[in-house]
């Protein structure tokens, strides 16, 4: 029997779904009003939805009040133009529910939820109940964000969670694990949503049948990742492979320990203000900027955007 909740989300959340970066000033404060320009940039680039509160958005650093502030500002900036996904990187079931309820009557297409990630790891049944409670208390469809090394869910685990909780409609598979993407495409129900977060391997993920992507590169260069996704859908694999290798070179230049800072720098080279990461994350060094600039030019050629010197 098909799952109508999942079917509805599958019709909405496919393609490129960038996780917005968070605009912090030099002191780590949210810059009020700054998310609108980024939302406009994403939508003008052809993305299918926006995600707020993910890893690229340093969602793990946001207090509840900052979470509500950022979600409200980004949601209002979309103005109904694209679906809105709220990210939850939390440590307990209660915190997840409280954060969603704090958003009031926002029309949220889905929640992107990590398993809990501190030292203690719940078993599968407790994990199922975690996701069940979040859905039943909020009535918002849930995407599992499978990225936590300490609490990494197997394919069998994710399939079991979706079978037990119809409100869990899919997942974003990360950590470089394309084998799991393949297994999920093979074994999940047709209506389930399978997204990739594997930046270095977006092309093979799409070619295997992943329905879209939420990843750092989709935020850094949304227009190019849209072109990649569309090329694969059109079976233009020569074009897709060319885009893949350009993106691969850029990804290699973006140091992962301060990846959100690198994303903000790449956005800045396309005309957005340069914002900072939240301490203790390091800012982009001059050496990093040079490496990124060298790889970015060939990528931006694909969308007719000329990279400018950093201010």
Backbone as CSV, one residue per row, in Angstrom:
resi,resn,N_x,N_y,N_z,CA_x,CA_y,CA_z,C_x,C_y,C_z
1,UNK,0.844,-1.193,0.000,0.000,0.000,0.000,0.877,1.240,0.000
2,UNK,0.600,2.180,-0.897,1.432,3.368,-1.024,1.206,4.323,0.137
3,UNK,2.164,5.189,0.344,2.143,6.154,1.441,1.817,7.529,0.867
4,UNK,0.602,8.046,1.079,0.231,9.342,0.473,1.052,10.508,1.000
5,UNK,1.527,10.419,2.240,2.366,11.498,2.778,3.659,11.573,1.985
6,UNK,4.289,10.414,1.787,5.533,10.371,1.030,5.311,10.770,-0.423
7,UNK,4.226,10.318,-1.017,3.945,10.671,-2.405,3.861,12.172,-2.583
8,UNK,3.230,12.848,-1.638,3.093,14.303,-1.706,4.451,14.983,-1.648
9,UNK,5.318,14.511,-0.744,6.647,15.118,-0.620,7.477,14.843,-1.866
10,UNK,7.371,13.634,-2.433,8.119,13.291,-3.641,7.772,14.231,-4.787
11,UNK,6.547,14.682,-4.848,6.134,15.591,-5.907,6.685,16.999,-5.699
12,UNK,7.122,17.278,-4.479,7.551,18.637,-4.118,9.054,18.769,-3.979
13,UNK,9.684,17.828,-3.267,11.088,17.974,-2.894,11.980,17.075,-3.745
14,UNK,12.155,17.467,-4.991,13.110,16.827,-5.878,13.978,17.916,-6.492
15,UNK,15.136,17.526,-7.010,16.025,18.509,-7.605,16.987,19.093,-6.589
16,UNK,17.398,20.322,-6.802,18.399,20.974,-5.964,17.709,21.746,-4.844
17,UNK,18.058,21.379,-3.597,17.426,21.926,-2.388,18.538,22.467,-1.481
18,UNK,19.039,23.666,-1.722,20.234,24.129,-1.005,19.968,24.426,0.473
19,UNK,20.921,24.055,1.336,20.850,24.423,2.750,21.492,25.795,2.941
20,UNK,20.715,26.801,3.243,21.228,28.167,3.303,22.374,28.289,4.300
21,UNK,23.373,29.109,3.947,24.417,29.446,4.908,23.869,30.509,5.856
22,UNK,24.458,30.608,7.032,23.937,31.518,8.050,24.783,32.788,8.098
23,UNK,24.167,33.956,7.952,24.921,35.216,7.908,25.280,35.727,9.303
24,UNK,26.482,35.400,9.745,26.986,35.894,11.026,27.955,37.048,10.779
25,UNK,27.951,38.026,11.708,28.942,39.094,11.628,30.226,38.664,12.332
26,UNK,31.178,39.564,12.461,32.484,39.214,13.021,32.393,38.730,14.466
27,UNK,31.334,39.126,15.176,31.162,38.708,16.564,30.281,37.472,16.694
28,UNK,29.848,36.924,15.578,29.021,35.722,15.614,27.545,35.982,15.790
29,UNK,27.118,37.221,15.582,25.700,37.561,15.691,25.023,37.411,14.334
30,UNK,23.772,36.977,14.340,23.004,36.934,13.106,22.808,38.346,12.560
31,UNK,23.020,38.509,11.261,22.819,39.801,10.615,21.366,39.871,10.150
32,UNK,20.613,40.693,10.788,19.172,40.764,10.514,18.923,41.230,9.082
33,UNK,18.033,40.556,8.398,17.657,40.926,7.041,18.560,40.383,5.954
34,UNK,19.648,39.694,6.330,20.638,39.275,5.335,20.232,38.020,4.575
35,UNK,19.300,37.247,5.087,18.948,35.989,4.415,18.149,36.209,3.130
36,UNK,17.481,37.338,3.008,16.633,37.542,1.831,17.442,37.529,0.538
37,UNK,18.589,38.210,0.527,19.404,38.232,-0.699,19.841,36.831,-1.077
38,UNK,20.164,36.001,-0.088,20.576,34.634,-0.372,19.403,33.810,-0.904
39,UNK,18.234,33.974,-0.312,17.049,33.262,-0.796,16.758,33.651,-2.241
40,UNK,16.824,34.942,-2.539,16.584,35.396,-3.911,17.607,34.795,-4.871
41,UNK,18.877,34.761,-4.460,19.943,34.180,-5.273,19.636,32.716,-5.579
42,UNK,19.184,31.977,-4.569,18.881,30.565,-4.772,17.721,30.377,-5.748
43,UNK,16.680,31.121,-5.542,15.492,30.954,-6.379,15.782,31.381,-7.816
44,UNK,16.527,32.457,-7.980,16.902,32.904,-9.327,17.791,31.883,-10.029
45,UNK,18.490,31.054,-9.244,19.366,30.022,-9.807,18.605,28.764,-10.197
46,UNK,17.318,28.691,-9.872,16.491,27.572,-10.305,16.320,26.442,-9.315
47,UNK,16.612,26.688,-8.026,16.463,25.605,-7.050,14.991,25.289,-6.839
48,UNK,14.720,24.111,-6.275,13.342,23.654,-6.100,12.789,23.908,-4.707
49,UNK,13.675,24.179,-3.735,13.262,24.460,-2.357,14.471,25.036,-1.633
50,UNK,14.259,25.546,-0.427,15.386,25.967,0.410,15.283,25.252,1.758
51,UNK,16.463,24.992,2.319,16.576,24.315,3.611,17.288,25.260,4.568
52,UNK,16.788,25.381,5.771,17.402,26.276,6.755,17.708,25.467,8.020
53,UNK,18.903,25.689,8.587,19.259,25.022,9.829,20.057,23.755,9.649
54,UNK,20.619,23.533,8.455,21.433,22.356,8.227,22.868,22.552,8.668
55,UNK,23.736,21.630,8.294,25.149,21.716,8.670,25.818,22.910,8.008
56,UNK,25.558,23.112,6.717,26.117,24.267,6.024,25.652,25.557,6.672
57,UNK,24.440,25.547,7.214,23.892,26.702,7.913,24.255,26.763,9.382
58,UNK,25.207,25.924,9.812,25.664,25.929,11.202,24.488,25.840,12.187
59,UNK,23.513,25.007,11.804,22.316,24.874,12.627,22.587,24.346,14.017
60,UNK,23.691,23.625,14.162,24.046,23.075,15.468,24.467,24.169,16.451
61,UNK,24.727,25.375,15.958,25.173,26.463,16.829,24.055,27.408,17.237
62,UNK,22.861,27.231,16.675,21.787,28.193,16.888,21.036,27.927,18.190
63,UNK,20.836,28.980,18.969,19.938,28.886,20.118,18.512,28.784,19.600
64,UNK,17.577,28.464,20.478,16.182,28.358,20.036,15.677,29.683,19.491
65,UNK,16.010,30.783,20.143,15.543,32.087,19.659,16.171,32.421,18.307
66,UNK,17.443,32.095,18.124,18.088,32.330,16.825,17.498,31.420,15.761
67,UNK,17.210,30.200,16.128,16.569,29.254,15.215,15.253,29.833,14.705
68,UNK,14.430,30.329,15.609,13.143,30.900,15.218,13.347,32.142,14.364
69,UNK,14.297,32.982,14.739,14.562,34.200,13.975,14.991,33.885,12.547
70,UNK,15.936,32.958,12.405,16.435,32.610,11.074,15.351,31.938,10.237
71,UNK,14.610,31.007,10.849,13.547,30.329,10.118,12.485,31.320,9.645
72,UNK,12.095,32.225,10.519,11.054,33.197,10.180,11.501,34.093,9.034
73,UNK,12.737,34.588,9.128,13.235,35.489,8.090,13.346,34.786,6.750
74,UNK,13.893,33.576,6.740,14.048,32.845,5.478,12.684,32.456,4.901
75,UNK,11.787,32.023,5.769,10.450,31.632,5.318,9.729,32.812,4.669
76,UNK,9.796,33.952,5.312,9.138,35.135,4.754,9.792,35.552,3.443
77,UNK,11.102,35.361,3.332,11.812,35.731,2.111,11.410,34.848,0.927
78,UNK,11.070,33.593,1.188,10.640,32.733,0.079,9.321,33.216,-0.512
79,UNK,8.473,33.814,0.311,7.195,34.381,-0.139,6.384,33.371,-0.958
80,UNK,6.480,32.106,-0.564,5.708,31.071,-1.235,6.238,30.657,-2.586
81,UNK,7.408,31.157,-2.977,7.940,30.851,-4.314,8.467,29.435,-4.427
82,UNK,9.014,28.904,-3.344,9.515,27.526,-3.315,9.165,26.923,-1.967
83,UNK,9.128,25.602,-1.869,8.875,24.963,-0.567,9.995,25.274,0.428
84,UNK,9.655,25.136,1.698,10.549,25.489,2.797,10.769,24.261,3.672
85,UNK,12.041,23.924,3.912,12.407,22.781,4.749,13.153,23.294,5.969
86,UNK,12.754,22.841,7.152,13.392,23.251,8.405,14.333,22.150,8.878
87,UNK,15.578,22.513,9.167,16.565,21.559,9.643,16.635,21.523,11.154
88,UNK,16.758,20.321,11.696,16.855,20.141,13.148,18.096,19.321,13.465
89,UNK,19.068,19.950,14.109,20.256,19.254,14.599,20.208,19.385,16.120
90,UNK,19.596,18.410,16.753,19.267,18.527,18.179,19.705,17.271,18.922
91,UNK,19.585,17.334,20.228,20.065,16.244,21.075,18.955,15.423,21.722
92,UNK,17.700,15.806,21.514,16.622,15.055,22.160,15.335,15.186,21.366
93,UNK,14.449,14.245,21.585,13.134,14.288,20.963,12.383,15.538,21.382
94,UNK,12.447,15.844,22.667,11.724,17.006,23.193,12.191,18.304,22.543
95,UNK,13.503,18.447,22.376,14.029,19.670,21.767,13.560,19.801,20.325
96,UNK,13.538,18.698,19.594,13.076,18.746,18.211,11.631,19.220,18.137
97,UNK,10.789,18.654,18.960,9.362,19.012,18.955,9.172,20.463,19.361
98,UNK,9.856,20.879,20.410,9.714,22.258,20.893,10.132,23.266,19.825
99,UNK,11.201,22.953,19.109,11.665,23.900,18.088,10.647,24.040,16.954
100,UNK,10.073,22.934,16.532,9.083,23.015,15.458,7.846,23.777,15.937
101,UNK,7.397,23.496,17.136,6.210,24.187,17.639,6.459,25.680,17.818
102,UNK,7.714,26.049,18.054,8.053,27.468,18.194,7.910,28.226,16.877
103,UNK,7.812,27.509,15.774,7.682,28.154,14.469,6.239,28.508,14.132
104,UNK,5.318,28.134,14.982,3.930,28.534,14.790,3.298,27.889,13.580
105,UNK,2.631,28.704,12.770,1.835,28.157,11.666,2.543,28.238,10.318
106,UNK,3.878,28.248,10.322,4.606,28.214,9.050,4.200,26.984,8.242
107,UNK,4.147,27.135,6.934,3.865,26.007,6.049,5.198,25.339,5.708
108,UNK,5.564,24.321,6.475,6.856,23.648,6.325,6.649,22.379,5.499
109,UNK,7.405,22.262,4.404,7.243,21.109,3.519,7.753,19.834,4.164
110,UNK,8.842,19.948,4.934,9.426,18.785,5.600,10.416,19.260,6.647
111,UNK,10.744,18.348,7.548,11.811,18.555,8.519,12.995,17.693,8.129
112,UNK,14.193,18.268,8.145,15.417,17.485,7.949,16.015,17.260,9.335
113,UNK,15.999,16.018,9.808,16.311,15.733,11.213,17.475,14.753,11.312
114,UNK,18.518,15.136,12.058,19.617,14.209,12.324,19.234,13.268,13.466
115,UNK,19.791,12.053,13.471,19.769,11.287,14.717,20.530,12.081,15.786
116,UNK,20.257,11.799,17.051,20.980,12.501,18.114,22.466,12.169,18.007
117,UNK,23.319,13.101,18.446,24.727,12.960,18.096,25.702,13.173,19.250
118,UNK,25.235,13.238,20.475,26.187,13.273,21.576,26.670,11.842,21.829
119,UNK,27.329,11.627,22.941,28.046,10.378,23.209,27.153,9.135,23.181
120,UNK,25.923,9.254,23.646,25.079,8.078,23.873,24.217,7.791,22.645
121,UNK,24.219,6.540,22.219,23.518,6.146,21.009,22.299,5.291,21.340
122,UNK,21.079,5.750,20.989,19.900,4.918,21.228,19.850,3.756,20.253
123,UNK,19.180,2.698,20.642,18.982,1.560,19.758,17.947,1.862,18.694
124,UNK,17.714,0.880,17.823,16.819,1.103,16.695,15.398,1.410,17.158
125,UNK,14.879,0.665,18.128,13.505,0.910,18.573,13.355,2.300,19.162
126,UNK,14.339,2.729,19.946,14.286,4.080,20.515,14.397,5.131,19.414
127,UNK,15.192,4.847,18.383,15.327,5.773,17.264,14.021,5.876,16.486
128,UNK,13.361,4.740,16.293,12.046,4.748,15.636,11.077,5.616,16.433
129,UNK,11.058,5.446,17.749,10.139,6.224,18.581,10.492,7.707,18.562
130,UNK,11.781,8.022,18.441,12.225,9.411,18.318,11.574,10.060,17.096
131,UNK,11.709,9.423,15.952,11.145,9.990,14.725,9.616,9.930,14.731
132,UNK,9.055,8.882,15.340,7.596,8.791,15.418,7.028,9.965,16.221
133,UNK,7.641,10.243,17.358,7.147,11.322,18.215,7.260,12.674,17.516
134,UNK,8.363,12.903,16.820,8.524,14.179,16.113,7.415,14.353,15.088
135,UNK,7.136,13.308,14.309,6.076,13.439,13.314,4.708,13.581,13.961
136,UNK,4.401,12.733,14.927,3.059,12.749,15.505,2.768,14.040,16.258
137,UNK,3.794,14.637,16.854,3.591,15.891,17.591,3.546,17.113,16.672
138,UNK,4.198,17.037,15.513,4.274,18.210,14.631,3.426,18.078,13.368
139,UNK,3.175,16.844,12.939,2.452,16.555,11.697,3.165,17.103,10.464
140,UNK,4.487,17.250,10.564,5.298,17.675,9.419,6.108,16.473,8.944
141,UNK,6.075,16.154,7.641,6.861,15.019,7.136,8.340,15.162,7.489
142,UNK,8.989,14.023,7.719,10.371,14.008,8.197,11.289,13.346,7.173
143,UNK,12.429,13.996,6.931,13.537,13.412,6.179,14.663,13.125,7.165
144,UNK,15.151,11.908,7.193,16.290,11.567,8.045,17.553,12.150,7.423
145,UNK,18.312,12.890,8.206,19.591,13.436,7.749,20.680,12.525,8.297
146,UNK,21.100,11.563,7.483,21.990,10.497,7.945,23.450,10.921,7.774
147,UNK,23.991,11.596,8.776,25.329,12.168,8.652,26.179,11.995,9.902
148,UNK,25.572,11.581,11.022,26.270,11.573,12.301,27.145,10.325,12.410
149,UNK,28.471,10.437,12.436,29.326,9.239,12.474,29.058,8.349,13.684
150,UNK,28.827,8.963,14.839,28.614,8.183,16.061,27.285,7.435,16.022
151,UNK,26.340,7.957,15.264,24.997,7.385,15.218,24.566,7.243,13.759
152,UNK,25.403,6.584,12.988,25.160,6.431,11.551,24.180,5.287,11.325
153,UNK,23.118,5.562,10.604,22.060,4.581,10.398,22.346,3.746,9.148
154,UNK,22.177,2.450,9.267,22.346,1.573,8.122,21.134,1.690,7.197
155,UNK,21.267,1.150,6.008,20.138,1.114,5.081,18.969,0.360,5.711
156,UNK,19.249,-0.774,6.353,18.187,-1.527,7.013,17.495,-0.686,8.077
157,UNK,18.279,0.084,8.838,17.695,0.951,9.870,16.745,1.970,9.258
158,UNK,17.189,2.641,8.212,16.355,3.683,7.606,15.100,3.104,6.986
159,UNK,15.221,1.961,6.350,14.030,1.318,5.783,13.067,0.909,6.889
160,UNK,13.594,0.440,8.016,12.736,0.050,9.138,12.015,1.250,9.719
161,UNK,12.707,2.381,9.825,12.086,3.592,10.362,10.961,4.052,9.442
162,UNK,11.195,4.058,8.146,10.159,4.511,7.207,8.971,3.553,7.187
163,UNK,9.241,2.274,7.360,8.148,1.303,7.392,7.296,1.487,8.642
164,UNK,7.943,1.787,9.761,7.230,1.915,11.035,6.524,3.256,11.186
165,UNK,7.077,4.293,10.561,6.548,5.651,10.738,6.257,6.245,9.357
166,UNK,4.999,6.202,8.909,4.679,6.732,7.579,5.052,8.199,7.406
167,UNK,5.123,8.943,8.515,5.497,10.353,8.426,6.956,10.572,8.122
168,UNK,7.793,9.531,8.268,9.189,9.611,7.831,9.204,9.201,6.363
169,UNK,9.389,10.169,5.482,9.122,9.949,4.061,10.378,9.706,3.233
170,UNK,11.558,9.926,3.821,12.773,9.728,3.059,13.981,10.115,3.863
171,UNK,15.092,10.310,3.148,16.339,10.594,3.848,17.282,11.359,2.936
172,UNK,18.224,12.035,3.597,19.379,12.610,2.910,20.583,11.792,3.339
173,UNK,21.199,11.115,2.376,22.322,10.233,2.651,23.631,10.987,2.452
174,UNK,24.463,11.031,3.481,25.699,11.796,3.439,26.894,10.886,3.720
175,UNK,27.994,11.479,4.134,29.210,10.765,4.550,29.890,9.994,3.426
176,UNK,29.705,10.427,2.178,30.407,9.799,1.064,29.943,8.406,0.715
177,UNK,28.794,8.004,1.207,28.356,6.613,1.106,27.416,6.417,-0.089
178,UNK,27.988,6.356,-1.296,27.168,6.181,-2.493,26.579,4.777,-2.552
179,UNK,27.246,3.806,-1.951,26.678,2.448,-1.899,25.311,2.466,-1.219
180,UNK,25.180,3.244,-0.144,23.874,3.334,0.523,22.851,4.029,-0.362
181,UNK,23.276,5.039,-1.126,22.348,5.679,-2.067,21.825,4.633,-3.046
182,UNK,22.725,3.825,-3.582,22.318,2.783,-4.524,21.358,1.791,-3.873
183,UNK,21.684,1.354,-2.662,20.832,0.391,-1.975,19.459,0.980,-1.655
184,UNK,19.426,2.247,-1.308,18.145,2.889,-0.999,17.293,3.039,-2.245
185,UNK,17.908,3.420,-3.364,17.158,3.498,-4.618,16.592,2.129,-4.966
186,UNK,17.383,1.087,-4.727,16.967,-0.275,-5.044,15.857,-0.773,-4.133
187,UNK,15.948,-0.461,-2.832,15.104,-1.144,-1.851,13.970,-0.299,-1.264
188,UNK,14.065,1.009,-1.341,13.008,1.843,-0.758,11.742,1.754,-1.596
189,UNK,10.635,2.156,-1.014,9.371,2.185,-1.747,9.424,3.289,-2.805
190,UNK,8.704,3.123,-3.885,8.785,4.101,-4.983,8.466,5.527,-4.565
191,UNK,7.632,5.694,-3.560,7.249,7.046,-3.156,8.217,7.693,-2.168
192,UNK,9.149,6.930,-1.632,10.100,7.512,-0.682,11.065,8.471,-1.376
193,UNK,11.519,9.469,-0.627,12.395,10.505,-1.160,13.833,10.166,-0.794
194,UNK,14.686,9.992,-1.796,16.085,9.663,-1.562,16.927,10.817,-2.088
195,UNK,17.547,11.534,-1.170,18.362,12.698,-1.506,19.818,12.411,-1.181
196,UNK,20.711,13.046,-1.909,22.128,12.886,-1.647,22.700,14.156,-1.024
197,UNK,23.636,13.951,-0.118,24.398,15.052,0.439,25.880,14.838,0.188
198,UNK,26.208,14.047,-0.824,27.590,13.638,-1.086,28.164,14.553,-2.163
199,UNK,28.779,15.645,-1.747,29.179,16.703,-2.676,30.109,16.223,-3.774
200,UNK,31.073,15.403,-3.443,32.047,14.966,-4.447,31.438,14.025,-5.470
201,UNK,30.244,13.504,-5.177,29.649,12.468,-6.022,28.170,12.751,-6.303
202,UNK,27.848,14.000,-6.559,26.472,14.331,-6.917,26.074,13.668,-8.233
203,UNK,26.971,13.718,-9.214,26.661,13.142,-10.528,26.330,11.652,-10.443
204,UNK,27.195,10.815,-9.856,26.824,9.398,-9.779,25.589,9.164,-8.924
205,UNK,25.376,9.982,-7.904,24.162,9.833,-7.090,22.922,10.073,-7.935
206,UNK,22.948,11.143,-8.739,21.805,11.438,-9.604,21.643,10.342,-10.657
207,UNK,22.764,9.873,-11.214,22.693,8.836,-12.244,22.124,7.537,-11.685
208,UNK,22.362,7.273,-10.399,21.811,6.084,-9.752,20.325,6.218,-9.451
209,UNK,19.808,7.440,-9.475,18.383,7.633,-9.237,18.026,8.461,-8.026
210,UNK,19.016,9.058,-7.354,18.683,9.959,-6.248,17.784,11.070,-6.766
211,UNK,16.807,11.446,-5.959,15.789,12.376,-6.421,16.202,13.835,-6.323
212,UNK,17.332,14.107,-5.702,17.802,15.475,-5.563,18.951,15.538,-4.587
213,UNK,19.321,16.753,-4.195,20.468,16.933,-3.312,20.255,18.094,-2.357
214,UNK,20.714,17.898,-1.132,20.875,18.959,-0.139,22.337,18.873,0.277
215,UNK,23.153,19.836,-0.122,24.591,19.716,0.139,25.240,21.085,0.089
216,UNK,26.493,21.139,0.543,27.214,22.410,0.582,27.356,23.020,-0.809
217,UNK,27.697,22.197,-1.807,27.870,22.742,-3.154,26.567,23.280,-3.732
218,UNK,25.438,22.708,-3.360,24.166,23.231,-3.864,23.893,24.623,-3.311
219,UNK,24.484,24.928,-2.164,24.374,26.263,-1.578,25.428,27.201,-2.152
220,UNK,26.638,26.677,-2.371,27.740,27.503,-2.854,27.546,27.916,-4.310
221,UNK,27.172,26.962,-5.157,26.999,27.244,-6.593,25.675,26.622,-7.054
222,UNK,24.566,27.179,-6.624,23.266,26.556,-6.914,22.971,26.415,-8.403
223,UNK,23.307,27.445,-9.196,22.993,27.377,-10.616,23.711,26.254,-11.331
224,UNK,24.940,25.984,-10.934,25.719,24.924,-11.574,25.192,23.554,-11.170
225,UNK,24.839,23.393,-9.908,24.294,22.098,-9.489,22.917,21.852,-10.105
226,UNK,22.148,22.913,-10.339,20.890,22.766,-11.074,21.177,22.250,-12.485
227,UNK,22.198,22.819,-13.135,22.563,22.359,-14.479,22.977,20.891,-14.470
228,UNK,23.713,20.498,-13.438,24.134,19.099,-13.335,22.920,18.188,-13.195
229,UNK,22.033,18.512,-12.288,20.842,17.682,-12.077,20.022,17.591,-13.365
230,UNK,19.817,18.728,-14.025,19.010,18.732,-15.248,19.677,17.922,-16.364
231,UNK,21.015,17.991,-16.434,21.721,17.223,-17.473,21.522,15.729,-17.267
232,UNK,21.595,15.282,-16.006,21.392,13.855,-15.743,19.957,13.445,-16.076
233,UNK,18.994,14.281,-15.704,17.595,13.952,-15.997,17.361,13.852,-17.505
234,UNK,18.105,14.674,-18.271,17.979,14.658,-19.729,18.854,13.586,-20.373
235,UNK,19.569,12.804,-19.535,20.487,11.759,-20.008,21.618,12.326,-20.868
236,UNK,21.959,13.584,-20.600,23.105,14.211,-21.272,24.326,13.969,-20.389
237,UNK,24.845,12.754,-20.442,25.889,12.348,-19.513,27.247,12.982,-19.828
238,UNK,27.478,13.347,-21.063,28.733,14.029,-21.390,28.798,15.387,-20.704
239,UNK,27.703,16.146,-20.798,27.644,17.433,-20.102,27.726,17.237,-18.601
240,UNK,27.000,16.248,-18.091,26.986,16.009,-16.646,28.371,15.660,-16.129
241,UNK,29.105,14.857,-16.880,30.441,14.472,-16.432,31.383,15.670,-16.424
242,UNK,31.266,16.533,-17.417,32.085,17.746,-17.447,31.802,18.613,-16.221
243,UNK,30.523,18.800,-15.911,30.163,19.589,-14.723,30.684,18.907,-13.466
244,UNK,30.556,17.605,-13.417,31.028,16.855,-12.251,32.493,17.136,-11.952
245,UNK,33.342,17.065,-12.945,34.770,17.227,-12.691,35.119,18.665,-12.317
246,UNK,34.402,19.621,-12.858,34.616,21.017,-12.434,34.225,21.185,-10.962
247,UNK,33.091,20.613,-10.601,32.659,20.682,-9.205,33.593,19.894,-8.296
248,UNK,34.094,18.781,-8.788,35.026,17.965,-8.004,36.271,18.775,-7.633
249,UNK,36.791,19.526,-8.605,37.972,20.352,-8.344,37.662,21.443,-7.323
250,UNK,36.491,22.039,-7.425,36.106,23.059,-6.445,35.951,22.443,-5.064
251,UNK,35.322,21.291,-5.002,35.137,20.613,-3.721,36.480,20.308,-3.065
252,UNK,37.439,19.884,-3.845,38.758,19.583,-3.308,39.448,20.820,-2.740
253,UNK,39.069,21.993,-3.224,39.675,23.239,-2.758,38.991,23.797,-1.513
254,UNK,37.837,23.234,-1.150,37.067,23.749,-0.015,37.340,22.879,1.210
255,UNK,38.231,23.371,2.082,38.622,22.601,3.255,37.410,22.278,4.127
256,UNK,37.298,21.041,4.542,36.047,20.603,5.143,35.925,20.976,6.620
257,UNK,37.038,21.246,7.284,36.940,21.638,8.690,36.257,22.991,8.853
258,UNK,36.348,23.840,7.846,35.630,25.116,7.896,34.776,25.289,6.646
259,UNK,34.107,24.196,6.263,33.326,24.182,5.030,32.274,25.294,4.960
260,UNK,31.495,25.558,6.022,30.530,26.667,5.914,31.188,28.003,5.588
261,UNK,32.382,28.244,6.137,33.095,29.484,5.819,33.476,29.513,4.350
262,UNK,33.896,28.367,3.809,34.254,28.289,2.391,33.034,28.547,1.510
263,UNK,31.888,27.999,1.896,30.652,28.219,1.137,30.326,29.702,1.091
264,UNK,30.453,30.376,2.215,30.150,31.809,2.259,31.098,32.599,1.363
265,UNK,32.356,32.177,1.307,33.305,32.863,0.432,32.917,32.666,-1.039
266,UNK,32.548,31.452,-1.419,32.134,31.193,-2.801,30.882,32.005,-3.138
267,UNK,29.947,32.092,-2.223,28.763,32.931,-2.459,29.163,34.395,-2.654
268,UNK,30.115,34.840,-1.840,30.590,36.223,-1.938,31.191,36.500,-3.314
269,UNK,31.888,35.531,-3.880,32.488,35.715,-5.201,31.436,35.803,-6.306
270,UNK,30.188,35.521,-5.928,29.081,35.658,-6.881,28.185,36.841,-6.541
271,UNK,28.658,37.702,-5.638,27.951,38.951,-5.405,27.269,39.118,-4.074
272,UNK,27.207,38.072,-3.258,26.604,38.210,-1.934,27.624,38.795,-0.953
273,UNK,27.171,39.445,0.108,28.111,39.939,1.122,28.904,38.785,1.731
274,UNK,30.113,39.102,2.200,30.935,38.088,2.849,30.609,38.048,4.334
275,UNK,30.015,36.927,4.758,29.712,36.728,6.164,30.720,35.762,6.776
276,UNK,30.671,35.639,8.082,31.686,34.897,8.810,31.101,33.614,9.403
277,UNK,31.951,32.645,9.689,31.493,31.475,10.448,31.392,31.835,11.923
278,UNK,30.694,31.033,12.670,30.571,31.268,14.116,31.733,30.568,14.828
279,UNK,32.407,31.320,15.696,33.546,30.779,16.444,33.128,29.541,17.234
280,UNK,34.071,28.569,17.322,35.491,28.632,16.971,35.828,28.208,15.550
281,UNK,34.853,28.077,14.669,35.193,27.737,13.297,36.091,28.824,12.712
282,UNK,37.087,28.395,11.937,38.041,29.332,11.355,37.474,29.995,10.099
283,UNK,37.900,31.242,9.886,37.549,31.936,8.657,38.389,31.395,7.501
284,UNK,38.013,31.777,6.306,38.758,31.342,5.121,40.084,32.101,5.076
285,UNK,41.171,31.380,5.008,42.491,32.002,4.958,42.787,32.519,3.549
286,UNK,43.822,33.341,3.437,44.217,33.842,2.120,44.651,32.686,1.212
287,UNK,45.340,31.712,1.783,45.746,30.556,0.987,44.536,29.786,0.490
288,UNK,43.532,29.606,1.338,42.300,28.934,0.916,41.603,29.709,-0.190
289,UNK,41.546,31.026,-0.045,40.898,31.853,-1.067,41.555,31.640,-2.425
290,UNK,42.872,31.588,-2.446,43.581,31.385,-3.708,43.243,30.025,-4.313
291,UNK,43.182,29.004,-3.481,42.851,27.670,-3.983,41.421,27.629,-4.507
292,UNK,40.510,28.240,-3.769,39.106,28.260,-4.197,38.957,29.060,-5.482
293,UNK,39.599,30.222,-5.557,39.487,31.059,-6.748,39.955,30.319,-8.001
294,UNK,41.033,29.557,-7.865,41.572,28.829,-9.016,40.578,27.802,-9.543
295,UNK,39.835,27.178,-8.645,38.869,26.147,-9.052,37.501,26.728,-9.395
296,UNK,37.223,27.921,-8.912,35.875,28.475,-9.063,35.612,29.017,-10.464
297,UNK,36.636,29.597,-11.096,36.434,30.177,-12.419,35.806,29.221,-13.412
298,UNK,36.367,28.021,-13.601,35.765,27.078,-14.554,34.344,26.656,-14.191
299,UNK,34.019,26.678,-12.907,32.661,26.323,-12.484,31.686,27.423,-12.871
300,UNK,32.055,28.672,-12.587,31.129,29.769,-12.847,30.980,30.074,-14.325
301,UNK,31.919,29.607,-15.154,31.742,29.741,-16.605,30.445,29.083,-17.066
302,UNK,30.018,28.087,-16.339,28.836,27.321,-16.730,27.540,28.092,-16.527
303,UNK,27.580,29.134,-15.716,26.369,29.928,-15.471,26.568,31.388,-15.828
304,UNK,27.589,31.662,-16.615,27.839,33.019,-17.089,27.986,34.031,-15.960
305,UNK,28.620,33.587,-14.897,28.911,34.488,-13.791,30.422,34.623,-13.704
306,UNK,30.906,35.841,-13.735,32.348,36.050,-13.657,32.760,36.287,-12.223
307,UNK,33.619,35.416,-11.696,34.069,35.555,-10.318,34.821,36.869,-10.170
308,UNK,34.531,37.558,-9.096,35.157,38.842,-8.820,36.141,38.697,-7.693
309,UNK,37.075,39.623,-7.611,38.031,39.624,-6.518,37.316,39.880,-5.223
310,UNK,37.730,39.172,-4.163,37.096,39.365,-2.869,37.357,40.769,-2.370
311,UNK,36.329,41.322,-1.718,36.475,42.669,-1.158,37.374,42.625,0.051
